[in-house]
Amino acid sequence: MQNQSKAYLYALLAILFWSTMGTAFKLTLNEIPINTLLLISSLVAFLFLGLFCLLTGRFQLLRNLTAREIGYSALMGLFNPFLYYLVLFKAYSMIQAQEAVALNYIWPVMLVVFAMIFLKQKVSLISILAILISFAGTFVIATHGNIFSFRLTNPLGTALATGSSLFWAAFFVLNMKDKRESYSKMFLNFGFGFLYIAIWNLIKGNIAVPSVYGLFGSIYIGIFEMGLTFVLWLTALNLSKTAAKVSNLVYLSPFISLMLVSIFVGEKILLSTIAGLLILVSGIILQQWSSYKGR
């Protein structure tokens, strides 16, 4: 099998696993508290990434880290997994899974905004239009299509689902600036992230013994959202001739997610969610086309 074919295979597997997360988050949060889910899933991801680095001989890359590199990992671990998943899980506990799934896909737009602010990248008028289109899509989703009422169905839940993308975008920008090897870097990031999450749980003092279903869901999320799937996605990017060849496939994920949410969570998928998501994704595609044409 050629490298590009392998890249597509790894990318599609990652997208398939990520597409189950809207369902997994919602069902698991019905069983255990947010902090417990975050603690178990981040520990599982940390152990999985550690085992992967051990088996692939990448631990030696961690021996001569500089203070700057350790600082980068400490900061990235703060944004992801700690703050990103803490906010995202809270959003899932407050609003419908279909809304959280759709609203979370504003992150590519936030990434453009962050790149403009912190990386000093120039943004064209088409890019600004694309950003506005994507935000219009989030407004359609959040208002359930009642766009002229200007009344959000759950303002805090909507703000959290959308705001989680800020932490992801911050993590992504830092990751772009840090040129270390990706897999060992991710392991160290999750090490710091788990440390923050453990401290958070000790401060909150409400660690709960999970049910069997809650434990299974947490382990599943730790492997297939945070651990294995990141490895698959990074491998796909490394094997692909260009990142764009596999990156564009990620927009299949929210539509597959909505189908799974409908089947397993039992939510009736609203036309406003589908319409808003289509508007949001069209803005992202317009932004990517603008960037490609600029290059």
C-alpha positions as CSV (number, residue, x, y, z in Angstrom):
1,M,0.0,0.0,0.0
2,Q,1.4,3.4,-1.0
3,N,2.0,6.1,1.7
4,Q,-0.9,8.3,0.4
5,S,-3.3,5.4,0.6
6,K,-2.1,4.6,4.1
7,A,-2.6,8.3,5.0
8,Y,-6.2,8.2,3.9
9,L,-6.8,5.0,5.8
10,Y,-5.3,6.4,9.0
11,A,-7.2,9.7,8.6
12,L,-10.5,7.9,8.0
13,L,-10.1,5.7,11.0
14,A,-9.3,8.8,13.1
15,I,-12.4,10.6,11.7
16,L,-14.6,7.5,12.4
17,F,-13.4,7.4,16.0
18,W,-13.8,11.1,16.5
19,S,-17.3,10.9,15.1
20,T,-18.4,8.7,18.0
21,M,-17.4,11.2,20.6
22,G,-20.6,13.3,20.6
23,T,-22.5,10.1,21.6
24,A,-19.7,8.9,24.0
25,F,-19.5,12.2,25.8
26,K,-23.3,12.5,26.3
27,L,-23.9,8.9,27.4
28,T,-20.9,8.8,29.7
29,L,-21.8,12.2,31.3
30,N,-25.2,10.6,32.2
31,E,-23.2,8.1,34.3
32,I,-20.4,10.1,36.0
33,P,-19.5,13.7,36.9
34,I,-17.4,15.8,34.6
35,N,-14.3,15.9,36.8
36,T,-14.3,12.1,37.2
37,L,-14.6,11.6,33.4
38,L,-11.8,14.1,32.8
39,L,-9.5,12.4,35.4
40,I,-10.0,8.9,34.1
41,S,-9.9,9.7,30.4
42,S,-6.8,11.9,30.6
43,L,-5.0,9.2,32.7
44,V,-5.9,6.6,30.1
45,A,-4.7,8.8,27.2
46,F,-1.4,9.6,29.1
47,L,-0.7,5.9,29.7
48,F,-1.6,5.0,26.1
49,L,0.7,7.7,24.7
50,G,3.4,6.6,27.1
51,L,3.2,3.0,26.0
52,F,3.3,4.1,22.3
53,C,6.4,6.2,22.9
54,L,8.0,3.3,24.8
55,L,7.3,0.8,22.1
56,T,8.5,3.1,19.3
57,G,11.7,4.2,21.1
58,R,10.7,7.8,21.5
59,F,11.4,8.1,25.2
60,Q,15.0,9.0,24.4
61,L,13.7,12.2,22.9
62,L,12.6,13.4,26.4
63,R,16.1,13.1,28.0
64,N,17.5,16.4,26.8
65,L,14.6,18.7,27.0
66,T,15.3,22.4,27.5
67,A,13.5,24.6,30.0
68,R,11.8,26.3,27.1
69,E,10.5,23.0,25.7
70,I,9.2,21.9,29.1
71,G,7.5,25.3,29.5
72,Y,5.8,24.8,26.1
73,S,4.5,21.4,27.2
74,A,3.3,22.8,30.5
75,L,1.4,25.5,28.7
76,M,0.0,23.3,26.0
77,G,-1.1,20.7,28.6
78,L,-3.0,23.5,30.4
79,F,-5.0,24.3,27.2
80,N,-5.3,20.6,26.0
81,P,-6.4,18.4,27.7
82,F,-7.2,20.4,30.8
83,L,-9.2,23.5,29.9
84,Y,-10.4,22.3,26.5
85,Y,-12.1,19.2,27.7
86,L,-13.2,20.7,31.0
87,V,-15.2,23.4,29.1
88,L,-16.3,21.0,26.4
89,F,-17.6,18.4,28.8
90,K,-19.5,21.1,30.7
91,A,-21.1,22.2,27.5
92,Y,-22.2,18.6,26.7
93,S,-23.8,18.4,30.2
94,M,-25.9,21.5,29.5
95,I,-27.0,21.4,25.8
96,Q,-28.1,18.8,23.3
97,A,-25.3,16.7,21.9
98,Q,-26.1,17.8,18.3
99,E,-25.6,21.4,19.3
100,A,-22.4,20.8,21.1
101,V,-21.1,18.7,18.1
102,A,-21.9,21.4,15.6
103,L,-20.8,24.4,17.7
104,N,-17.4,22.8,18.5
105,Y,-16.5,22.8,14.8
106,I,-16.0,26.6,14.9
107,W,-12.4,25.8,16.0
108,P,-10.9,26.2,12.5
109,V,-12.3,29.8,12.4
110,M,-10.9,30.5,15.8
111,L,-7.5,29.2,14.6
112,V,-7.5,31.7,11.7
113,V,-8.3,34.5,14.2
114,F,-5.5,33.4,16.5
115,A,-3.1,33.1,13.7
116,M,-4.0,36.7,12.6
117,I,-3.5,38.0,16.2
118,F,-0.5,36.0,17.5
119,L,1.3,34.8,14.4
120,K,0.8,38.1,12.5
121,Q,-0.6,36.4,9.5
122,K,-2.4,38.6,7.0
123,V,-6.1,38.0,6.5
124,S,-7.9,38.9,3.3
125,L,-11.4,40.3,2.9
126,I,-12.5,36.9,1.7
127,S,-11.2,35.3,4.9
128,I,-13.1,37.9,7.0
129,L,-16.3,37.1,5.0
130,A,-15.7,33.4,5.6
131,I,-15.3,34.0,9.3
132,L,-18.6,35.9,9.4
133,I,-20.3,33.1,7.5
134,S,-19.1,30.5,9.9
135,F,-20.3,32.6,12.9
136,A,-23.7,33.0,11.2
137,G,-23.9,29.2,11.1
138,T,-23.2,29.0,14.9
139,F,-26.0,31.5,15.4
140,V,-28.4,29.4,13.4
141,I,-27.5,26.3,15.5
142,A,-27.7,28.1,18.9
143,T,-31.1,29.7,18.2
144,H,-32.6,26.5,16.7
145,G,-33.2,28.5,13.5
146,N,-35.1,31.3,15.2
147,I,-32.5,33.8,14.1
148,F,-34.8,36.9,14.2
149,S,-35.7,36.3,17.9
150,F,-32.0,36.7,18.9
151,R,-32.8,34.4,21.8
152,L,-30.3,31.6,22.5
153,T,-31.8,28.3,23.8
154,N,-29.1,27.9,26.4
155,P,-26.7,30.9,26.4
156,L,-24.1,29.5,28.9
157,G,-24.0,26.1,27.2
158,T,-23.7,27.7,23.8
159,A,-20.9,30.0,25.1
160,L,-19.0,27.0,26.5
161,A,-19.4,24.8,23.4
162,T,-18.2,27.7,21.2
163,G,-15.6,28.9,23.7
164,S,-13.9,25.5,24.0
165,S,-12.6,26.2,20.5
166,L,-10.6,29.1,21.9
167,F,-8.5,26.7,24.1
168,W,-8.1,24.3,21.1
169,A,-7.0,27.2,18.9
170,A,-4.5,28.4,21.5
171,F,-3.1,24.9,21.8
172,F,-2.8,24.5,18.1
173,V,-0.9,27.8,17.7
174,L,1.5,26.9,20.4
175,N,1.9,23.4,18.8
176,M,2.8,25.1,15.5
177,K,5.5,27.2,17.1
178,D,7.0,24.1,18.9
179,K,9.0,22.1,16.4
180,R,9.7,19.0,18.5
181,E,8.8,15.5,17.4
182,S,5.0,15.2,17.6
183,Y,4.3,12.0,19.5
184,S,6.7,12.4,22.4
185,K,5.6,16.1,22.6
186,M,2.0,15.0,22.9
187,F,2.9,12.5,25.6
188,L,4.6,15.2,27.7
189,N,1.6,17.6,27.1
190,F,-0.8,15.0,28.4
191,G,1.5,14.4,31.4
192,F,1.2,18.1,32.4
193,G,-2.5,18.0,31.5
194,F,-3.2,15.1,33.8
195,L,-1.3,16.8,36.6
196,Y,-3.5,19.9,36.3
197,I,-6.7,17.7,36.2
198,A,-5.6,15.7,39.3
199,I,-5.0,18.9,41.2
200,W,-8.3,20.3,40.0
201,N,-10.1,17.2,41.3
202,L,-8.3,17.4,44.7
203,I,-9.4,21.1,45.0
204,K,-13.0,20.3,44.0
205,G,-13.0,17.3,46.3
206,N,-15.8,15.5,44.5
207,I,-14.0,12.4,43.0
208,A,-16.7,9.8,42.5
209,V,-16.4,6.0,42.0
210,P,-17.7,5.5,38.5
211,S,-20.3,3.0,37.5
212,V,-19.3,0.2,35.1
213,Y,-20.8,2.1,32.2
214,G,-19.1,5.3,33.3
215,L,-15.8,3.6,33.6
216,F,-16.1,2.0,30.2
217,G,-17.1,5.3,28.6
218,S,-14.2,7.1,30.3
219,I,-11.7,4.5,29.0
220,Y,-13.2,4.6,25.6
221,I,-12.9,8.4,25.4
222,G,-9.3,8.3,26.8
223,I,-8.3,6.0,24.0
224,F,-10.4,6.9,21.0
225,E,-10.7,10.7,21.6
226,M,-7.4,11.6,23.2
227,G,-4.9,8.8,22.7
228,L,-5.0,6.4,19.7
229,T,-6.9,8.9,17.5
230,F,-4.3,11.6,17.9
231,V,-1.6,9.0,16.9
232,L,-3.6,7.9,13.9
233,W,-4.2,11.5,12.8
234,L,-0.5,12.5,13.2
235,T,0.6,9.4,11.3
236,A,-1.8,10.3,8.5
237,L,-0.4,13.8,8.3
238,N,3.2,12.5,8.2
239,L,2.4,10.0,5.5
240,S,0.4,12.3,3.3
241,K,2.0,14.3,0.4
242,T,0.3,17.4,1.7
243,A,-1.7,18.1,4.9
244,A,-4.6,19.3,2.8
245,K,-5.2,15.9,1.2
246,V,-6.3,14.5,4.6
247,S,-7.2,17.6,6.6
248,N,-10.3,18.2,4.4
249,L,-11.7,14.8,5.3
250,V,-12.2,16.0,8.9
251,Y,-15.4,17.8,7.9
252,L,-17.1,14.4,7.4
253,S,-16.9,14.0,11.2
254,P,-19.7,16.3,12.4
255,F,-22.2,14.9,9.9
256,I,-21.4,11.3,10.9
257,S,-21.6,12.4,14.6
258,L,-25.1,13.8,14.1
259,M,-26.2,10.5,12.6
260,L,-24.8,8.5,15.6
261,V,-26.3,11.0,18.1
262,S,-29.7,10.4,16.5
263,I,-29.3,6.6,16.7
264,F,-27.7,6.1,20.1
265,V,-28.6,9.2,22.1
266,G,-32.1,9.4,20.6
267,E,-32.0,13.1,19.8
268,K,-34.2,14.3,16.9
269,I,-31.7,16.1,14.7
270,L,-33.1,19.5,13.9
271,L,-33.1,21.0,10.4
272,S,-31.6,24.1,12.0
273,T,-28.6,22.1,13.3
274,I,-27.9,20.7,9.8
275,A,-28.4,24.0,8.1
276,G,-26.3,25.9,10.6
277,L,-23.5,23.2,10.3
278,L,-23.6,23.5,6.5
279,I,-23.2,27.3,6.8
280,L,-20.4,27.0,9.3
281,V,-18.5,24.4,7.2
282,S,-19.0,26.4,4.0
283,G,-17.3,29.4,5.7
284,I,-14.4,27.2,6.7
285,I,-14.1,25.8,3.1
286,L,-14.2,29.4,1.7
287,Q,-11.4,30.3,4.2
288,Q,-9.3,27.4,3.1
289,W,-9.9,28.2,-0.6
290,S,-8.8,31.8,0.1
291,S,-5.6,30.6,1.8
292,Y,-4.9,28.2,-1.0
293,K,-5.4,30.8,-3.7
294,G,-3.2,33.3,-1.7
295,R,-0.4,30.8,-1.7
